[in-house]
Amino acid sequence: MDRTAPADKTATPTPTGAPVPDVSELLDGVPRQRPGGRGPCESVGSGVREPAAVEQPRRRLRAPRLWRLLPTPTGTPFTFGYAIVLCVTSLISAYADPALVHALLQGSSTDVAHLVRTPELVLVGSALWLAGGVASPFAIGFVLVLTALERRIGGLRTAGVFLLGHVLATLATEVPVGLAVLAGQLPGSSLHRLDYGVSFGVAAGTGALAGLLPLWLRVPLLVGFGGMLLQDLLAFTDPMTDWGHLIALAIGVATWPVVRRWQARGAGSPGPVRS
């Protein structure tokens, strides 16, 4: 195949001494084979930009946001408000007159005598105090467990789980005391035993939260927390309360089908992300 210039045009002669490009490996009739040349579909017009190569977005490694372990007024309003109430009552119990504090705790106690007379008042009032102060294990567990649970299922449902464990575990431990007193197995003073605190609700919340965690977190949580409760029970320091903790934990575990459905429903409904 001969290459000749058109009849109306004259081929430009190659200047003497100019380097001659290597064309030994090029094929006749196939356009744009030289390196750096434009592809057949690229625009060569003046003023037209060639499309720049689109970089793939890089996945950024996000550091764990540890502040989400703590309650906030917008992200976890129930836990945040409840924690403030517990801080106030802890300050009262620490700095108020001891006689006044004892009267307040006695009036809020969920013992058999108060449960018979004013069950609604004492079931709510007993959950406004921290047994052991703000540095107790259940106080720390209250903040961490309820914050994590509320971020997954919402404030009202977290309050429901907490109240369910608090009420049912209280009744499960106090009703046998009343029956034992009636049967003559316990003295009458057992009807007035001081009983208050948030530990039953925290235990139920821990059991419910375990059902929402991946397996590698669920098993250590249940084994560690359940082992601590069993150790307290074997110590036989306060068997009624210790049995109540185990019952509350079992109540929380029993809520797994419900809380998992709540979490799935919440994850499927789009909404504003609040911190």
Secondary structure, DSSP 8 states (H G I E B T S, - for coil): ------TTS------TT------TT--TT----STT---TTS--STT------------------GGGGS--TTT-HHHHHHHHHHHHHHHHHHHS-HHHHHHHHHHH---HHHHHH-HHHHHHHGGGS-TT-TTSHHHHHHHHHHHHHHHHH-HHHHHHHHHHHHHHHHHHHHHHHHHHHHTTSS-GGGGG-----SHHHHHHHHHHHHTTS-HHHHHHHHHHHHHHHHHHHHHTSSHHHHHHHHHHHHHHHHTHHHHHHHHHHHHHS------
